[in-house]
Amino acid sequence: MPESEARWISVRVTPDQHSVGAREACMTALFAVGAQGVHEDLSALVTHFPPGTDLEAVHRAITEADDLAVIETAPVPDIDWSEAWKSRIGSHQLGDLMVTPPWLAEGQDPARTIIIEPGMAFGTGEHATTRGVVRLMPRRLRSGSTVADLGAGSAVLAIAAAKLGAARVYAIELDGEAIPDAEANVERNGVADRVHVFEGDAGSLLPLVAPVHLVLANIISSVLTELLPVIGMALSEDGSAILSGILYEERSMMVEVLTAHGWTILEEDAEDIWWSVSIARA
């Protein structure tokens, strides 16, 4: 066997940033064809496959999930990536909270630690959009609040809300394959009495759990724009929302949209190419 065929293969996928659900679809496709872990590197998803992997099948699965995804492959040194990928995932201290994978959680204060098992569901703390929402949340969340997390993914934001004092959190996720991960993370973090995971469309389910004091939505800008009227109607009189998943280059456009929909910007957060914002009705 040629040396290049005996090596593990690095696969880097950059999903279509303008397609609803493309990122989640690509991640699902990677796990479906055998990825043991996926690292989020800015807008890209990175994983590794062992020697002998049918790369044509990998390409086909990703393309079927997102036909505009950019796929890059390259051989890597002969390393046990079944364990080495874990070194790419670290802990993140975000204000009073720390988001960490299980293997780095030992010795941490459970009340201030969010343990997320990297898996199929989006949201491990490795992505700037997740971190942006967690940083903005403490100034918008009051003890005893009711919170809705739209596009909850791994439920990391819902868990953060509970650990910051929310009395009830509705974690709403459309992707049925993400629900088991979200429920497992909720149990793992000891907040199942406060966080309730629901499968379904956010636009349909949010009115059913209203009114809420705070809405969290880490979703692409086009979907956020569609949800703004529903979010506005679901909020209590003094409620607010935190939006993320927005590219920084989209900031001016989103500010115009928010203003046109009668929202006031309370606070902004920027990291890498991503922009997060907390808003309230004017």
C-alpha positions as a Python dict, from the first residue, in 0.01 Angstrom:
ca = {
    (1, 'M'): (0, 0, 0),
    (2, 'P'): (142, 344, -90),
    (3, 'E'): (249, 548, 212),
    (4, 'S'): (-17, 812, 144),
    (5, 'E'): (-289, 542, 154),
    (6, 'A'): (-158, 414, 491),
    (7, 'R'): (-209, 749, 661),
    (8, 'W'): (-511, 895, 829),
    (9, 'I'): (-693, 1152, 616),
    (10, 'S'): (-783, 1502, 730),
    (11, 'V'): (-1119, 1621, 596),
    (12, 'R'): (-1208, 1989, 619),
    (13, 'V'): (-1561, 2092, 520),
    (14, 'T'): (-1677, 2451, 483),
    (15, 'P'): (-2057, 2446, 459),
    (16, 'D'): (-2258, 2694, 255),
    (17, 'Q'): (-2290, 2988, 495),
    (18, 'H'): (-2612, 3106, 332),
    (19, 'S'): (-2801, 2775, 345),
    (20, 'V'): (-3035, 2705, 635),
    (21, 'G'): (-2920, 2397, 821),
    (22, 'A'): (-2617, 2333, 598),
    (23, 'R'): (-2372, 2324, 889),
    (24, 'E'): (-2579, 2077, 1088),
    (25, 'A'): (-2642, 1866, 777),
    (26, 'C'): (-2270, 1844, 699),
    (27, 'M'): (-2188, 1749, 1058),
    (28, 'T'): (-2455, 1481, 1051),
    (29, 'A'): (-2313, 1348, 723),
    (30, 'L'): (-1960, 1329, 867),
    (31, 'F'): (-2074, 1123, 1165),
    (32, 'A'): (-2289, 906, 938),
    (33, 'V'): (-1982, 801, 735),
    (34, 'G'): (-1772, 721, 1041),
    (35, 'A'): (-1622, 1038, 1192),
    (36, 'Q'): (-1535, 985, 1557),
    (37, 'G'): (-1525, 1355, 1640),
    (38, 'V'): (-1569, 1686, 1462),
    (39, 'H'): (-1374, 2002, 1544),
    (40, 'E'): (-1524, 2342, 1462),
    (41, 'D'): (-1259, 2574, 1317),
    (42, 'L'): (-1427, 2910, 1254),
    (43, 'S'): (-1667, 2841, 965),
    (44, 'A'): (-1522, 2496, 886),
    (45, 'L'): (-1575, 2147, 1024),
    (46, 'V'): (-1260, 1934, 1059),
    (47, 'T'): (-1234, 1560, 1122),
    (48, 'H'): (-1005, 1264, 1044),
    (49, 'F'): (-1069, 924, 889),
    (50, 'P'): (-852, 611, 918),
    (51, 'P'): (-656, 452, 632),
    (52, 'G'): (-874, 269, 386),
    (53, 'T'): (-1171, 502, 424),
    (54, 'D'): (-1379, 533, 107),
    (55, 'L'): (-1324, 903, 46),
    (56, 'E'): (-1561, 898, -250),
    (57, 'A'): (-1837, 791, -12),
    (58, 'V'): (-1737, 1071, 227),
    (59, 'H'): (-1749, 1329, -53),
    (60, 'R'): (-2080, 1192, -176),
    (61, 'A'): (-2241, 1207, 170),
    (62, 'I'): (-2128, 1565, 227),
    (63, 'T'): (-2235, 1678, -119),
    (64, 'E'): (-2577, 1521, -72),
    (65, 'A'): (-2609, 1714, 253),
    (66, 'D'): (-2484, 2043, 103),
    (67, 'D'): (-2400, 2059, -265),
    (68, 'L'): (-2217, 2391, -218),
    (69, 'A'): (-1990, 2270, 64),
    (70, 'V'): (-1616, 2311, 5),
    (71, 'I'): (-1435, 1983, 85),
    (72, 'E'): (-1058, 1963, 139),
    (73, 'T'): (-871, 1639, 212),
    (74, 'A'): (-508, 1570, 292),
    (75, 'P'): (-300, 1285, 440),
    (76, 'V'): (-174, 1344, 794),
    (77, 'P'): (105, 1184, 1000),
    (78, 'D'): (35, 839, 1138),
    (79, 'I'): (-128, 938, 1467),
    (80, 'D'): (-403, 768, 1670),
    (81, 'W'): (-670, 1023, 1585),
    (82, 'S'): (-931, 824, 1775),
    (83, 'E'): (-779, 991, 2081),
    (84, 'A'): (-570, 1273, 1939),
    (85, 'W'): (-876, 1469, 1819),
    (86, 'K'): (-960, 1532, 2183),
    (87, 'S'): (-653, 1755, 2215),
    (88, 'R'): (-819, 1997, 1973),
    (89, 'I'): (-1112, 2055, 2211),
    (90, 'G'): (-1045, 2262, 2521),
    (91, 'S'): (-1223, 2429, 2810),
    (92, 'H'): (-1356, 2783, 2777),
    (93, 'Q'): (-1398, 3018, 3072),
    (94, 'L'): (-1684, 3252, 2986),
    (95, 'G'): (-1748, 3487, 3275),
    (96, 'D'): (-1867, 3280, 3571),
    (97, 'L'): (-1919, 2970, 3360),
    (98, 'M'): (-1680, 2718, 3209),
    (99, 'V'): (-1774, 2503, 2909),
    (100, 'T'): (-1567, 2186, 2898),
    (101, 'P'): (-1563, 1832, 2756),
    (102, 'P'): (-1595, 1551, 3014),
    (103, 'W'): (-1225, 1460, 3012),
    (104, 'L'): (-1131, 1810, 3134),
    (105, 'A'): (-1409, 1851, 3391),
    (106, 'E'): (-1246, 1684, 3692),
    (107, 'G'): (-1205, 1920, 3987),
    (108, 'Q'): (-1432, 2191, 3846),
    (109, 'D'): (-1725, 2342, 4039),
    (110, 'P'): (-2037, 2163, 3903),
    (111, 'A'): (-2252, 2472, 3965),
    (112, 'R'): (-2036, 2677, 3728),
    (113, 'T'): (-1930, 2409, 3481),
    (114, 'I'): (-2113, 2303, 3166),
    (115, 'I'): (-1999, 1959, 3055),
    (116, 'I'): (-2067, 1891, 2688),
    (117, 'E'): (-1979, 1563, 2519),
    (118, 'P'): (-1870, 1654, 2165),
    (119, 'G'): (-2108, 1472, 1937),
    (120, 'M'): (-2346, 1515, 1650),
    (121, 'A'): (-2532, 1815, 1790),
    (122, 'F'): (-2396, 2163, 1724),
    (123, 'G'): (-2263, 2348, 2029),
    (124, 'T'): (-1955, 2237, 2221),
    (125, 'G'): (-1818, 2573, 2332),
    (126, 'E'): (-1559, 2552, 2054),
    (127, 'H'): (-1752, 2793, 1831),
    (128, 'A'): (-1741, 3171, 1872),
    (129, 'T'): (-2119, 3202, 1832),
    (130, 'T'): (-2180, 2982, 2137),
    (131, 'R'): (-1927, 3177, 2339),
    (132, 'G'): (-2080, 3510, 2232),
    (133, 'V'): (-2423, 3416, 2365),
    (134, 'V'): (-2283, 3286, 2695),
    (135, 'R'): (-2088, 3609, 2745),
    (136, 'L'): (-2395, 3824, 2683),
    (137, 'M'): (-2637, 3615, 2887),
    (138, 'P'): (-2555, 3716, 3250),
    (139, 'R'): (-2660, 4079, 3196),
    (140, 'R'): (-2992, 3977, 3041),
    (141, 'L'): (-3088, 3687, 3268),
    (142, 'R'): (-3258, 3734, 3604),
    (143, 'S'): (-3287, 3467, 3871),
    (144, 'G'): (-3614, 3282, 3825),
    (145, 'S'): (-3651, 3376, 3457),
    (146, 'T'): (-3817, 3166, 3190),
    (147, 'V'): (-3594, 3118, 2883),
    (148, 'A'): (-3642, 2974, 2534),
    (149, 'D'): (-3337, 2845, 2344),
    (150, 'L'): (-3416, 2822, 1972),
    (151, 'G'): (-3209, 2585, 1759),
    (152, 'A'): (-3076, 2439, 2083),
    (153, 'G'): (-2842, 2178, 1928),
    (154, 'S'): (-2644, 2026, 2215),
    (155, 'A'): (-2848, 2236, 2465),
    (156, 'V'): (-2531, 2411, 2581),
    (157, 'L'): (-2703, 2751, 2593),
    (158, 'A'): (-3009, 2613, 2768),
    (159, 'I'): (-2784, 2452, 3029),
    (160, 'A'): (-2593, 2780, 3072),
    (161, 'A'): (-2921, 2964, 3132),
    (162, 'A'): (-3021, 2715, 3401),
    (163, 'K'): (-2683, 2741, 3576),
    (164, 'L'): (-2709, 3121, 3567),
    (165, 'G'): (-3039, 3112, 3755),
    (166, 'A'): (-3322, 3049, 3509),
    (167, 'A'): (-3613, 2865, 3668),
    (168, 'R'): (-3740, 2713, 3344),
    (169, 'V'): (-3572, 2671, 3005),
    (170, 'Y'): (-3730, 2541, 2686),
    (171, 'A'): (-3466, 2396, 2452),
    (172, 'I'): (-3626, 2378, 2106),
    (173, 'E'): (-3449, 2188, 1828),
    (174, 'L'): (-3578, 2093, 1482),
    (175, 'D'): (-3322, 1818, 1411),
    (176, 'G'): (-3447, 1496, 1568),
    (177, 'E'): (-3099, 1342, 1559),
    (178, 'A'): (-2973, 1614, 1795),
    (179, 'I'): (-3239, 1548, 2060),
    (180, 'P'): (-3070, 1246, 2230),
    (181, 'D'): (-2743, 1443, 2264),
    (182, 'A'): (-2928, 1741, 2408),
    (183, 'E'): (-3118, 1527, 2658),
    (184, 'A'): (-2799, 1346, 2762),
    (185, 'N'): (-2618, 1676, 2817),
    (186, 'V'): (-2907, 1810, 3025),
    (187, 'E'): (-2894, 1500, 3247),
    (188, 'R'): (-2514, 1508, 3266),
    (189, 'N'): (-2524, 1865, 3396),
    (190, 'G'): (-2792, 1804, 3658),
    (191, 'V'): (-3046, 2053, 3520),
    (192, 'A'): (-3320, 1818, 3396),
    (193, 'D'): (-3559, 1970, 3651),
    (194, 'R'): (-3529, 2308, 3477),
    (195, 'V'): (-3439, 2238, 3113),
    (196, 'H'): (-3703, 2078, 2892),
    (197, 'V'): (-3601, 1962, 2544),
    (198, 'F'): (-3857, 1977, 2263),
    (199, 'E'): (-3828, 1863, 1904),
    (200, 'G'): (-3998, 2088, 1651),
    (201, 'D'): (-4000, 2414, 1460),
    (202, 'A'): (-3910, 2718, 1670),
    (203, 'G'): (-4163, 2939, 1496),
    (204, 'S'): (-4442, 2699, 1587),
    (205, 'L'): (-4334, 2598, 1938),
    (206, 'L'): (-4218, 2934, 2076),
    (207, 'P'): (-4573, 3081, 2096),
    (208, 'L'): (-4682, 2773, 2291),
    (209, 'V'): (-4429, 2833, 2572),
    (210, 'A'): (-4470, 3213, 2580),
    (211, 'P'): (-4435, 3444, 2757),
    (212, 'V'): (-4063, 3411, 2825),
    (213, 'H'): (-3819, 3662, 2972),
    (214, 'L'): (-3530, 3576, 2743),
    (215, 'V'): (-3498, 3417, 2399),
    (216, 'L'): (-3165, 3271, 2285),
    (217, 'A'): (-3122, 3208, 1912),
    (218, 'N'): (-2791, 3094, 1765),
    (219, 'I'): (-2907, 3048, 1406),
    (220, 'I'): (-2805, 3194, 1069),
    (221, 'S'): (-2917, 3550, 994),
    (222, 'S'): (-3183, 3465, 735),
    (223, 'V'): (-3368, 3242, 983),
    (224, 'L'): (-3326, 3496, 1263),
    (225, 'T'): (-3488, 3760, 1043),
    (226, 'E'): (-3786, 3533, 980),
    (227, 'L'): (-3821, 3462, 1354),
    (228, 'L'): (-3806, 3822, 1478),
    (229, 'P'): (-4185, 3880, 1477),
    (230, 'V'): (-4247, 3553, 1664),
    (231, 'I'): (-3971, 3632, 1914),
    (232, 'G'): (-4119, 3977, 1975),
    (233, 'M'): (-4464, 3837, 2048),
    (234, 'A'): (-4326, 3566, 2277),
    (235, 'L'): (-4132, 3799, 2507),
    (236, 'S'): (-4270, 3931, 2834),
    (237, 'E'): (-4309, 4310, 2857),
    (238, 'D'): (-3956, 4356, 2995),
    (239, 'G'): (-3804, 4067, 2800),
    (240, 'S'): (-3503, 4058, 2570),
    (241, 'A'): (-3334, 3831, 2317),
    (242, 'I'): (-2978, 3732, 2233),
    (243, 'L'): (-2907, 3655, 1869),
    (244, 'S'): (-2597, 3487, 1725),
    (245, 'G'): (-2484, 3287, 1424),
    (246, 'I'): (-2441, 3618, 1239),
    (247, 'L'): (-2129, 3689, 1035),
    (248, 'Y'): (-1967, 4019, 1132),
    (249, 'E'): (-1987, 4131, 770),
    (250, 'E'): (-2367, 4103, 808),
    (251, 'R'): (-2375, 4338, 1107),
    (252, 'S'): (-2486, 4651, 917),
    (253, 'M'): (-2761, 4460, 741),
    (254, 'M'): (-2885, 4307, 1066),
    (255, 'V'): (-2882, 4643, 1245),
    (256, 'E'): (-3106, 4780, 971),
    (257, 'V'): (-3338, 4480, 997),
    (258, 'L'): (-3359, 4505, 1375),
    (259, 'T'): (-3433, 4876, 1363),
    (260, 'A'): (-3701, 4823, 1098),
    (261, 'H'): (-3866, 4559, 1320),
    (262, 'G'): (-3870, 4793, 1620),
    (263, 'W'): (-3580, 4652, 1820),
    (264, 'T'): (-3316, 4833, 2027),
    (265, 'I'): (-2961, 4700, 2050),
    (266, 'L'): (-2855, 4661, 2412),
    (267, 'E'): (-2509, 4509, 2378),
    (268, 'E'): (-2283, 4354, 2115),
    (269, 'D'): (-2015, 4086, 2117),
    (270, 'A'): (-1769, 4004, 1839),
    (271, 'E'): (-1520, 3720, 1805),
    (272, 'D'): (-1338, 3607, 1492),
    (273, 'I'): (-1580, 3652, 1202),
    (274, 'W'): (-1893, 3627, 1417),
    (275, 'W'): (-2126, 3887, 1572),
    (276, 'S'): (-2369, 3835, 1861),
    (277, 'V'): (-2617, 4090, 1992),
    (278, 'S'): (-2866, 4135, 2275),
    (279, 'I'): (-3184, 4323, 2184),
    (280, 'A'): (-3509, 4448, 2333),
    (281, 'R'): (-3823, 4590, 2181),
    (282, 'A'): (-3808, 4968, 2141),
}
